[in-house]
Amino acid sequence: MTPESLAFLKSLLDTPGPSSFEAAPARLWRREAESFAHEVRTDVGGNSYAVLNPGGRPRVMLAGHIDEIGVMVTHIDDEGYVSFDTIGGWDHQVFVGQRVRLLGRNGAVEGVVGKKAIHIMDKDDRDKVSKVEDLWIDIGAASRDEAQRQLRIGDPGVLAAGVLEFPNRRLVSRCIDNRIGAWVVLEALRLLAADGPMPAAAVTAVATTREEIAATGGGARSSATAVEPDVAVVIDVTHATDYPGIDKRKHGDYRLGGGPVLSRGASVSEVVFDSLAAAAEAEGIPYTIEAASRDTHTDAEAIFNAHRGVATALVSVPNRYMHSPNEMIALDDLDRTARLLEAFVRRLPADADFIPR
């Protein structure tokens, strides 16, 4: 990973963009893409596209969702305290004592999540699990009018946790899931543009929207319809299981630094899986395999079933502490995943056949 690519990754991770409100990180992604892609565009759903060799064959879609989980303002009371709900799936315990950055009408509004202090709780309440409806956000306002000059109902926000670099090339951020997927697909496109001859394929990297709340397919389904790919590879995260208390017989063995994780089963084409595995082995890229017996809970479902059906694969990056303010990945895994996508695309002939026979 070059210093420039790392700086772009950090900027992308630090730019708030909860589901349905991804415009700011998407603008940053498109600005970066314009330095090497042949075409860059966006659509009504907020999906961003960067295309290389648009007249090539087959049509390849590389997709990573750019949204993150967050919060949304639902009520402001007479004293200026802000009630909120979740955007995406949260462990509500995480909110206690956190700082919040709300995206207000005139810019960012800083706040803290409030809860009754333990000293004045009833004994029975001390052991109860905190729920969002028992919490509030304090922005320092003294009245509803003062708060409403900064915020309105429906304003989104994120936990105020910036990027940290840890030893052993670890990176920590609140939105590893899955801003890193959007970074990986664009980095793969950068490698394809910079290294060696142009691939035979037309390659479209897509930063998809609304994955965390996508009951009906979100931006993945609409962008797949727009691209009409012959083959798609979705990049997301999977649970690292290399910390205490994890049952590997139940959850598998996936480690930071162990390389990309290739899914098999639900919403995954075995033809594309085999091609990715062959590319990894040819390039000496370590990888592991994850079983998906029912569904993957990623954009793969939406793309696999889009329009006439798309030969789809899912490649994941091991991620510790998912859906928390401090998710952790290994930078080496990002590099390897981007290089795997590059190798996969370069090995595709113009007449590639993805029908299982």
Secondary structure, 3 states (H helix, E strand, C coil): CCHHHHHHHHHHHHCCCECCCCHHHHHHHHHHHCCCCCEEEECCCCCEEEEECCCCCCEEEEEEECCECEEEEEEECCCCCEEEEEECCCCHHHHCCCEEEEEECCEEEEEEEECCCHHHCCHHHCCCCCCHHHCEEECCCCCHHHHHCCCCCCCEEEECCCCEEECCCEEEECCHHHHHHHHHHHHHHHHHHHCCCCCCCEEEEEEECCHHHCCCCHHHHHHHHHHCCCEEEEEEEEECCCCCCCCHHHHCCCCCCCCCEEEEECCCCHHHHHHHHHHHHHHCCCCEEEEECCCCCCCHHHHHCCCCCCEEEEEEEEEECCCCCCEEEEHHHHHHHHHHHHHHHHCCCCCCCCCCC
